[in-house]
C-alpha cells in the first residue's frame, strides 16, 4: 500500500494536463475580459449615434 501511495505522489503524468488547463483558463479569461470591454464601448458608441440621429 505504501508503495502505491509513493508511486502516485511521485507521478507527474497528469501535471502537464493540469498546466495546460490552467493556461487555457487564463486565455479564456483574457478573451472574456476583452470582449466585455469591447461590448461596453460598442454599446456606448451606438447610444451616441442614436442620440445624434434623434437630435436631428
N, CA and C of each residue as an Amber inpcrd file, in Angstrom:
protein
   168
   0.8260000  -1.1930000   0.0000000   0.0000000   0.0000000   0.0000000
   0.8720000   1.2600000   0.0000000   1.9150000   1.2100000   0.8100000
   2.8040000   2.3680000   0.8890000   3.4760000   2.6420000  -0.4560000
   3.8270000   1.5840000  -1.1600000   4.4700000   1.7340000  -2.4690000
   3.5240000   2.3930000  -3.4690000   2.2540000   2.0570000  -3.4000000
   1.2660000   2.6520000  -4.3090000   1.1190000   4.1410000  -4.0230000
   1.0430000   4.5050000  -2.7700000   0.9000000   5.9190000  -2.3930000
   2.1240000   6.7090000  -2.8330000   3.3140000   6.1670000  -2.5990000
   4.5360000   6.8500000  -3.0210000   4.6090000   6.9560000  -4.5360000
   4.1380000   5.9340000  -5.2250000   4.1240000   5.9570000  -6.6880000
   3.1990000   7.0540000  -7.2020000   2.0270000   7.1830000  -6.6000000
   1.0680000   8.2170000  -7.0160000   1.6270000   9.6050000  -6.7320000
   2.2500000   9.7800000  -5.5870000   2.8120000  11.0820000  -5.2350000
   3.9810000  11.4600000  -6.1340000   4.7420000  10.4840000  -6.6010000
   5.9030000  10.7570000  -7.4480000   5.5280000  10.9320000  -8.9140000
   4.3590000  10.4630000  -9.3020000   3.9470000  10.5250000 -10.7070000
   3.6440000  11.9580000 -11.1140000   4.1410000  12.3330000 -12.2840000
   3.8840000  13.6770000 -12.8180000   3.1250000  13.5950000 -14.1370000
   2.4730000  12.4760000 -14.3810000   1.7690000  12.2550000 -15.6380000
   0.6740000  13.2890000 -15.8800000  -0.1390000  13.5470000 -14.8800000
  -1.2590000  14.4690000 -15.0460000  -0.8850000  15.9260000 -14.8620000
   0.3460000  16.1870000 -14.4490000   0.7550000  17.5690000 -14.1880000
   0.7090000  18.4140000 -15.4530000   1.1040000  17.8560000 -16.5710000
   1.0970000  18.6050000 -17.8280000  -0.3210000  18.9680000 -18.2330000
  -1.2480000  18.0410000 -18.0770000  -2.6470000  18.3180000 -18.4190000
  -3.2040000  19.4230000 -17.5330000  -2.8580000  19.3980000 -16.2700000
  -3.3260000  20.4380000 -15.3490000  -2.7320000  21.7870000 -15.7420000
  -1.4650000  21.8060000 -16.0940000  -0.8250000  23.0580000 -16.5060000
  -1.4620000  23.6120000 -17.7700000  -1.7300000  22.7360000 -18.7450000
  -2.4040000  23.1890000 -19.9650000  -3.8030000  23.7010000 -19.6550000
  -4.4830000  23.0660000 -18.7440000  -5.8120000  23.5190000 -18.3370000
  -5.7690000  24.8970000 -17.7030000  -4.7780000  25.1360000 -16.8600000
  -4.6370000  26.4510000 -16.2310000  -4.3080000  27.5260000 -17.2580000
  -3.4210000  27.2180000 -18.1840000  -3.0720000  28.1790000 -19.2370000
  -4.2930000  28.4930000 -20.0860000  -5.0450000  27.4610000 -20.4540000
  -6.2510000  27.6600000 -21.2570000  -7.2800000  28.5020000 -20.5130000
  -7.4290000  28.2690000 -19.2150000  -8.3970000  29.0580000 -18.4460000
  -7.9750000  30.5220000 -18.3710000  -6.6890000  30.8040000 -18.2810000
  -6.2240000  32.1920000 -18.2730000  -6.4610000  32.8580000 -19.6240000
  -6.2520000  32.1200000 -20.7080000  -6.5010000  32.6680000 -22.0420000
  -7.9820000  32.9760000 -22.2160000  -8.8410000  32.0570000 -21.7930000
 -10.2910000  32.2730000 -21.8990000 -10.7110000  33.4670000 -21.0590000
 -10.1520000  33.6020000 -19.8790000 -10.4680000  34.7360000 -19.0150000
 -10.0710000  36.0510000 -19.6720000  -8.9150000  36.0960000 -20.3180000
  -8.4730000  37.3060000 -21.0130000  -9.3900000  37.6230000 -22.1880000
  -9.8100000  36.6040000 -22.9190000 -10.7130000  36.8280000 -24.0540000
 -12.0580000  37.3540000 -23.5740000 -12.5970000  36.7730000 -22.5190000
 -13.8850000  37.2290000 -21.9800000 -13.7760000  38.6740000 -21.5100000
 -12.6870000  39.0190000 -20.8530000 -12.4900000  40.4010000 -20.4110000
 -12.4020000  41.3640000 -21.5770000 -11.6830000  40.9770000 -22.6190000
 -11.5580000  41.8310000 -23.8010000 -12.8730000  42.0180000 -24.5170000
 -13.6260000  40.9420000 -24.6720000 -14.9280000  41.0370000 -25.3420000
 -15.8900000  41.8790000 -24.5130000 -15.8220000  41.7550000 -23.2150000
 -16.6810000  42.5550000 -22.3380000 -16.3870000  44.0430000 -22.4920000
 -15.1100000  44.3940000 -22.5320000 -14.7350000  45.7970000 -22.7230000
 -15.1680000  46.2970000 -24.0920000 -14.9870000  45.4760000 -25.1080000
 -15.3830000  45.8420000 -26.4600000 -16.8910000  46.0440000 -26.5380000
 -17.6470000  45.1820000 -25.8850000 -19.1050000  45.3000000 -25.8970000
 -19.5440000  46.5950000 -25.2250000 -18.9100000  46.9480000 -24.1170000
 -19.2710000  48.1830000 -23.4160000 -19.0140000  49.4010000 -24.2870000
 -17.8730000  49.4390000 -24.9470000 -17.5640000  50.5960000 -25.7870000
 -18.4560000  50.6330000 -27.0190000 -18.8230000  49.4800000 -27.5490000
 -19.7050000  49.4350000 -28.7140000 -21.1040000  49.9130000 -28.3500000
 -21.6030000  49.5220000 -27.2060000 -22.9200000  49.9810000 -26.7570000
 -22.9020000  51.4900000 -26.5770000 -21.8430000  52.0170000 -25.9920000
 -21.7220000  53.4640000 -25.8270000 -21.7010000  54.1840000 -27.1580000
 -20.9930000  53.6290000 -28.1280000 -20.9210000  54.2400000 -29.4540000
 -22.3040000  54.2780000 -30.0940000 -23.0380000  53.1720000 -30.0400000
 -24.3650000  53.1310000 -30.6660000 -25.3570000  54.0200000 -29.9210000
 -25.1910000  54.1760000 -28.6170000 -26.0350000  55.1210000 -27.8730000
 -25.7920000  56.5430000 -28.3600000 -24.5300000  56.8890000 -28.6020000
 -24.2030000  58.2230000 -29.1140000 -24.7670000  58.4280000 -30.5140000
 -24.6650000  57.4210000 -31.3640000 -25.2150000  57.5170000 -32.7190000
 -26.7230000  57.7120000 -32.6520000 -27.3820000  56.9580000 -31.8050000
 -28.8330000  57.0680000 -31.6580000 -29.2320000  58.4510000 -31.1630000
 -28.4940000  58.9840000 -30.2120000 -28.7990000  60.3140000 -29.6820000
 -28.6290000  61.3750000 -30.7600000 -27.5740000  61.2630000 -31.5640000
 -27.3530000  62.2350000 -32.6370000 -28.4490000  62.1570000 -33.6980000
 -28.8710000  60.9580000 -34.0360000 -29.9330000  60.7980000 -35.0340000
 -31.2380000  61.3740000 -34.5000000 -31.5290000  61.1420000 -33.2410000
 -32.7680000  61.6560000 -32.6510000 -32.7500000  63.1720000 -32.5100000
 -31.5870000  63.7710000 -32.3580000 -31.4820000  65.2260000 -32.2080000
 -31.6210000  65.9510000 -33.5360000 -31.4550000  65.2590000 -34.6430000
 -31.5090000  65.9320000 -35.9420000 -32.6840000  65.5150000 -36.7040000
